[in-house]
Amino acid sequence: MGKFTFNLPDIGEGIAEAEIVAWHVKPGDRVEEDQQIADMMTDKATVEMESPVSGIVREVAGEVGETIAIGSMLVVIETEGEVPAPEEVEPAPAPKADVVEERIEVENPDASDADDALAADPAPEPIRTPTPAPAPRHEAKVLASPAVRARAKDLGIDLAEVKPAADGRLRHADLDAFLSYNRGYAPAAGKRADEEVKVIGMRRRIAGNMAASKRNIPHFSYVEEIDVTDLEDLRAQLNANRGGKPKLTLLPLLITAICKALPDFPMINARFDDEAGVVTRHGAVHLGMATQTDAGLMVPVIRDAQGKNLWQLATEIGRLAEAARAGKAKSEELSGSTLTVTSLGPLGGVATTPVINRPEVAIIGPNRIVERPMFVSDGMGGERIARRKLMNLSISCDHRVVDGWDAASFVQAIRKLLETPALLLI
């Protein structure tokens, strides 16, 4: 018998410490080699730590929410036979980058055609995609996000009775399907007990990032109403003749307008290192579009959006959104945005005042499209009342870098492009 001390390995360049976000073992448990023992979160991703040896867990580093340094003890395992030398133990696997650094989700602001919803507030947060649970399943092995678990608890549903999706992860849709097939089901009546939820991992990083953004950045917002009637007509025509191309939402059209307007407003597509006192105005547009997933908000980034046409943008939006939701997005696809678009999609109200994705200096928020009567030209020098599709477009800016005149002029340039959609195709 011997004791093997498994120290937290180097899990990324420049990483000095990691937060314990989940333990899968406790002292006294037997573990097998390569068994998952803990989840550690860095500022880049959540990493699944696996035991390099088999044996009995005798000591763990700390509680969930605590931070430990690279190279310090993670677990102590009592092994049978001689303890392997450190060089005989295979290194821990590289971090599985399944999340990004920030927030929001983008969805087509058109309530009739919303695909990829973007969330309103940015939050640079890594999230983990667990491996499918082996069958047969039982409650302890069910894979589900905290939100799904909380909802199931409220409804009194045993997660072990719910059939998951193909990847083994339970989602809200699976709970809905369970309820629809069990029409006699009724949740227990009564008052829900108070619950204390420790703010750790992703939620703690979101809180820290949002607080830092609001504390350090003097925000101001500007909102303009845009008539997107002709734009929606163009979108419908393009979709009717798209052949094998992906269906267009409003988002590729909006991104195209943003990219066409940005060269005249370089202060918008920028990042501000306030500690160094340097603003970097980027030539390329790396557009962040945080996507809502069961695990939380992620921000996949469309690289060089200015060089892509409508169909390429639609393809990339779909690919990145799917990768984010499946937990397969690469680390380079989840960081480095220079400007962010955020929307509540069909839930959007009259206007939004989104929080800037620091260190960027601006964030754009399309709102819900609504139909209202408007006075329009009758083509003969007069006016008539017509039904029009209208959408408010919001922008929040860092007033240390962007002046109000610049922000308003930039939005007006976008408005001109969206209200004269033929310009988008030139």
Buried (B, 14 or more C-beta within 10 A) or exposed (E): EEEBBBBBBEBBEEBEBBBBBBBBBEEEBEBEEEBBBBBBBBBBBBBBBBBBBBBBBBEBBBEBEEEBEBEEBBBBBBBEEEBEEEEEBEEBEEBBBBBBBBBBBBBBBBBEBBBBBBBBBBBBBBBBBBEBBEEEBEEEBBBBBBEBBEBBEEBEBEBEEBEBBEEBBBBBEBBEBBBEEEEEEEEEEEEEEEEEEEEBBBBBBBEBBBEEBEEBBEBBBBBBBBBBBBBBEBBEEBBEEBEEBBEBBBBBBBBBBBBBBBEEBEBBBBBBEBEEEEBEBBEEBBBBBBBBBBBBBBBBBBBEBBEBEBBBBBBBBBBBBBBBBEBEBEBEBBBBBBBBBBBBBBBBEEBBBBBBBBBBBBBBBBBBBBEEEBEBEEEEEEEEEEEBBBBBBBBBBBBEBBEEEBBBBBBBBBBBBBBEBEEBEE
